[in-house]
Amino acid sequence: MTDKVLLVGDGPLAREAAACFREWGAEVISQEAGGNPCEGVTAVIDVLAGSVDRKRKGLIQAEKSVSPDTPIFTSALHVGCTRIASWLNRPERVAGFSPLLLPTMNVVEVSRPLQAEEDPGWEGRVRWWERWNKRVEILEDEPGLVFPRTLALMVNEAAFVLTEKAATAEDIDMAMKKGTNHPHGPLEWADRVGVDQILWILTGLYTELGDDRYRPAPLLRRMVYAGRLGRAAGRGFYRYEMAGERG
């Protein structure tokens, strides 16, 4: 039986997720495209960022389209999964996850909502990712989870350094790659995952926790306003050619 995935969301992250699942052999139905997903959906994959109200409406619609036992994996980059689960009639089937770098990450970070704490079947449902050769890491319910949260903080500090003209983008990235042996510098990472995604992670953490260290650098907001979202948009902290290579 072929897996059938209902994808909620649009933009580069949704396109990347759709391509990834198709490569793995799953059938992908896009909610944005107005497909008819009612029969045989194996899982709902929500990658919506941005407006919380739009995310809520998208998930409510998705829940109505699938069977009561279908797991719903929702991006917890900027909203905790307990809050997301509160919008739905079957909150115990919800799991937060990080959709960043889905094709290349060997681990899928998953968070459990409070509503599923006593559900004996929850952990078994989230092991669904193991069929795609992904290791599942179950985490506490916090916006941003671990890798995205850590990455967003590095990008934010790098954006402040760039704004203060303490170093160029190239120098910042080179210092991190040479000094910490990271495969990419923080600004290169931002362009890969999307500057808008970084901004939403920071905004969600700042709103949820109120800690000033999560206050987004104004440069990130200005870049999002200008559409400089990274590699997929052709320009972020760097310029890119049509093939996604640095210009």
C-alpha positions as CSV (number, residue, x, y, z in Angstrom):
1,M,0.0,0.0,0.0
2,T,1.4,3.4,-1.0
3,D,1.5,6.0,1.7
4,K,-0.7,9.0,1.0
5,V,0.3,12.3,2.6
6,L,-2.0,15.4,2.9
7,L,0.3,18.4,2.8
8,V,-0.8,21.7,4.4
9,G,1.1,24.7,3.4
10,D,2.7,26.5,0.4
11,G,5.9,28.2,-0.5
12,P,9.5,26.8,-0.7
13,L,9.2,24.6,2.5
14,A,6.0,22.9,1.2
15,R,7.6,22.3,-2.2
16,E,10.7,20.8,-0.6
17,A,8.5,18.6,1.6
18,A,6.3,17.5,-1.3
19,A,9.4,16.6,-3.4
20,C,10.9,14.7,-0.5
21,F,7.9,12.5,0.1
22,R,7.4,11.8,-3.6
23,E,11.1,10.7,-3.8
24,W,10.4,8.3,-0.9
25,G,7.5,6.9,-2.9
26,A,4.5,8.5,-1.2
27,E,1.5,10.1,-2.9
28,V,1.3,13.7,-2.0
29,I,-2.0,15.7,-2.0
30,S,-1.8,19.4,-1.5
31,Q,-4.5,21.0,0.5
32,E,-3.7,24.3,-1.3
33,A,-4.3,22.7,-4.6
34,G,-7.8,21.7,-3.5
35,G,-7.3,17.9,-3.8
36,N,-9.8,15.3,-2.5
37,P,-7.8,13.7,0.3
38,C,-10.6,12.0,2.2
39,E,-9.7,8.3,1.5
40,G,-6.5,6.5,2.6
41,V,-4.5,9.4,4.0
42,T,-1.6,8.0,6.1
43,A,-0.6,11.3,7.7
44,V,-1.2,15.0,7.6
45,I,2.0,17.1,7.2
46,D,1.5,20.8,8.1
47,V,4.4,23.1,7.2
48,L,2.5,26.4,7.5
49,A,4.4,29.3,9.1
50,G,3.3,32.9,9.4
51,S,-0.2,33.8,10.5
52,V,-1.4,31.7,13.4
53,D,-5.0,32.2,12.4
54,R,-4.2,30.8,8.9
55,K,-2.5,27.8,10.4
56,R,-5.5,27.2,12.7
57,K,-7.9,27.3,9.8
58,G,-5.7,25.1,7.6
59,L,-5.4,22.4,10.3
60,I,-9.1,22.5,11.2
61,Q,-9.9,21.9,7.5
62,A,-7.3,19.1,7.3
63,E,-8.8,17.3,10.3
64,K,-12.2,17.2,8.7
65,S,-10.6,15.6,5.6
66,V,-9.0,12.6,7.2
67,S,-10.0,9.6,9.4
68,P,-10.1,10.1,13.2
69,D,-6.9,8.0,13.7
70,T,-4.7,9.8,11.1
71,P,-1.7,11.4,12.8
72,I,-1.2,15.1,12.3
73,F,2.4,16.3,12.2
74,T,2.4,20.1,12.5
75,S,5.4,22.4,12.2
76,A,6.2,23.6,15.7
77,L,8.7,26.2,14.5
78,H,6.8,29.2,15.9
79,V,3.8,27.7,17.8
80,G,3.9,25.0,20.5
81,C,2.1,21.8,19.7
82,T,-0.1,22.0,22.8
83,R,-1.6,25.2,21.5
84,I,-2.0,23.8,18.1
85,A,-3.7,20.6,19.5
86,S,-6.2,22.8,21.3
87,W,-7.7,23.8,18.0
88,L,-8.7,20.3,17.0
89,N,-11.4,17.8,18.0
90,R,-8.9,15.0,18.4
91,P,-5.9,16.7,20.0
92,E,-4.2,13.5,21.1
93,R,-3.2,12.7,17.5
94,V,-1.2,15.8,17.0
95,A,2.6,15.9,17.1
96,G,4.9,18.9,16.6
97,F,7.8,18.5,14.3
98,S,10.6,20.4,12.5
99,P,10.3,20.4,8.7
100,L,13.6,22.2,8.2
101,L,16.1,20.3,5.9
102,L,13.8,17.3,5.8
103,P,15.6,15.7,2.8
104,T,19.0,15.7,4.5
105,M,18.4,15.5,8.3
106,N,18.7,12.0,9.6
107,V,16.7,12.9,12.7
108,V,13.1,14.2,13.0
109,E,12.5,16.2,16.1
110,V,9.0,15.5,17.5
111,S,7.2,17.2,20.4
112,R,4.2,15.8,22.4
113,P,1.2,18.0,23.3
114,L,-0.1,17.9,26.9
115,Q,-3.3,16.5,25.5
116,A,-1.5,13.3,24.4
117,E,0.5,12.7,27.6
118,E,-1.7,9.7,28.6
119,D,-2.4,8.4,25.1
120,P,-0.8,5.0,24.9
121,G,-0.8,5.1,21.1
122,W,0.9,8.4,20.6
123,E,4.5,7.3,20.5
124,G,3.6,4.5,18.1
125,R,2.0,6.9,15.7
126,V,5.0,9.2,15.7
127,R,7.3,6.3,14.8
128,W,5.7,6.6,11.3
129,W,8.8,8.6,10.4
130,E,11.0,5.5,10.8
131,R,9.6,4.0,7.6
132,W,11.5,6.9,5.9
133,N,14.7,5.9,7.7
134,K,14.5,8.8,10.1
135,R,15.4,8.6,13.7
136,V,12.7,10.1,15.9
137,E,13.7,12.3,18.8
138,I,10.8,13.1,21.2
139,L,11.2,16.5,22.9
140,E,9.3,18.7,25.3
141,D,6.8,21.1,23.8
142,E,8.6,24.4,23.1
143,P,8.4,26.5,19.9
144,G,11.4,25.9,17.7
145,L,12.4,22.6,19.2
146,V,16.2,22.1,19.3
147,F,18.0,22.4,16.0
148,P,15.8,25.2,14.6
149,R,15.9,27.2,17.9
150,T,19.7,26.9,18.1
151,L,20.1,27.8,14.5
152,A,17.8,30.8,14.8
153,L,19.7,32.2,17.7
154,M,23.0,31.9,15.8
155,V,21.5,33.6,12.8
156,N,20.0,36.4,14.9
157,E,23.4,37.2,16.6
158,A,25.1,37.1,13.2
159,A,22.5,39.5,11.8
160,F,23.2,41.9,14.7
161,V,26.9,41.6,14.0
162,L,26.3,42.4,10.3
163,T,24.1,45.4,11.2
164,E,26.8,46.8,13.5
165,K,29.3,46.4,10.6
166,A,31.6,44.4,12.8
167,A,32.2,41.9,10.0
168,T,30.9,41.1,6.5
169,A,28.5,38.2,5.8
170,E,31.4,36.3,4.3
171,D,33.7,36.9,7.3
172,I,30.9,35.9,9.8
173,D,30.3,32.6,7.9
174,M,33.9,31.8,7.4
175,A,34.7,32.4,11.1
176,M,32.0,29.9,12.2
177,K,32.9,27.3,9.6
178,K,36.6,27.5,10.5
179,G,36.2,28.1,14.2
180,T,33.4,25.5,14.9
181,N,33.7,23.2,11.9
182,H,30.1,23.8,11.0
183,P,29.3,22.8,7.4
184,H,27.7,26.2,6.7
185,G,27.9,29.6,8.4
186,P,24.8,31.0,10.1
187,L,23.9,33.4,7.3
188,E,24.4,30.6,4.7
189,W,22.1,28.4,6.9
190,A,19.5,31.2,7.0
191,D,19.5,31.4,3.2
192,R,19.1,27.6,2.9
193,V,16.2,27.3,5.3
194,G,14.6,30.7,4.6
195,V,15.1,34.0,6.3
196,D,11.3,34.1,6.9
197,Q,11.4,30.8,8.7
198,I,14.2,32.1,11.0
199,L,12.1,35.2,11.7
200,W,9.0,33.2,12.6
201,I,11.0,30.9,14.9
202,L,12.4,33.9,16.8
203,T,9.0,35.7,16.9
204,G,7.4,32.6,18.3
205,L,10.0,32.2,21.0
206,Y,9.9,35.8,21.9
207,T,6.1,35.8,22.1
208,E,6.0,32.5,24.1
209,L,8.9,33.1,26.5
210,G,9.3,36.9,26.6
211,D,13.1,36.6,26.8
212,D,14.9,39.5,25.1
213,R,17.5,37.1,23.7
214,Y,14.9,36.0,21.2
215,R,14.1,39.5,20.0
216,P,14.5,39.3,16.2
217,A,17.2,41.6,14.7
218,P,15.5,44.4,12.7
219,L,17.6,43.4,9.7
220,L,15.7,40.1,9.5
221,R,12.4,41.9,9.4
222,R,13.5,44.2,6.7
223,M,14.8,41.4,4.6
224,V,11.4,39.6,4.8
225,Y,9.6,42.8,3.9
226,A,11.9,43.1,0.9
227,G,11.4,39.5,-0.2
228,R,15.0,38.6,0.4
229,L,14.1,35.2,1.8
230,G,17.2,33.3,0.8
231,R,18.3,30.8,-1.9
232,A,14.8,29.9,-3.1
233,A,14.0,33.6,-3.7
234,G,17.3,34.3,-5.5
235,R,18.5,36.7,-2.8
236,G,19.0,36.6,1.0
237,F,22.2,37.4,2.7
238,Y,23.8,36.4,-0.6
239,R,22.7,36.5,-4.2
240,Y,21.9,33.3,-6.1
241,E,21.7,32.3,-9.7
242,M,18.8,30.4,-11.2
243,A,20.2,27.0,-10.1
244,G,20.5,28.1,-6.5
245,E,24.2,28.7,-6.7
246,R,25.8,31.8,-5.2
247,G,26.1,34.6,-7.7
